[in-house]
């Protein structure tokens, strides 16, 4: 005689003290990174207020002469402002925050937790993307209110360009934050942002910059990002040279950040 026994397998409860799944740890770090930027007055000034002020200044005044061709000034300026927003968050904000985290021992501490180094870096990158999403909503709303009419067919291309630009400038931020003193990063990151705005091809196309700046900006990641974003959102197509330059800088800076970044 055979007897059949049936058993129900109950899901194993998580043992107190065990780490949460990796995706949940990264998500928690992403939320922390995002809130840290959006709740900090100085960071908010750089990431949200500055790009909006630049947008209003370039569209409502003629202080900066820009040849827009037959395009409305708001249509021509907005892609460059979105590129500026990408740089302000992925580079300036991230470089300063990471540098002070490193100085204060936060990076070393988090690297030894279940989050790990990979989870920490993933959380930082996703935090940058979350802040950029807020920037796009705010800047896009202001631009649309001013009459902006982006090329609908280029929106996906603009998203791809933005992601590549984010990777490029986040790598540059980590390179500086992981090799220089925090005070030096604070000064240098702000200085670089100003220089890129003035002569880096972000807001003003490289061909409209004076003298040697025209050729220099063409091969800078800022100039490539600005040109690619304008090409996408103006509907003229992303220039192959700009895409190649941006991709090359991304690969180079990512390698350098991985090679030289110091956690303490």
Helices and strands as residue ranges (DSSP letters): H 22-38, H 41-44, I 45-49, H 50-60, H 73-87, I 88-93, H 94-103, H 106-111, H 116-145, G 152-154, H 155-177, H 182-199, G 206-208, H 213-218, H 221-234, H 240-260
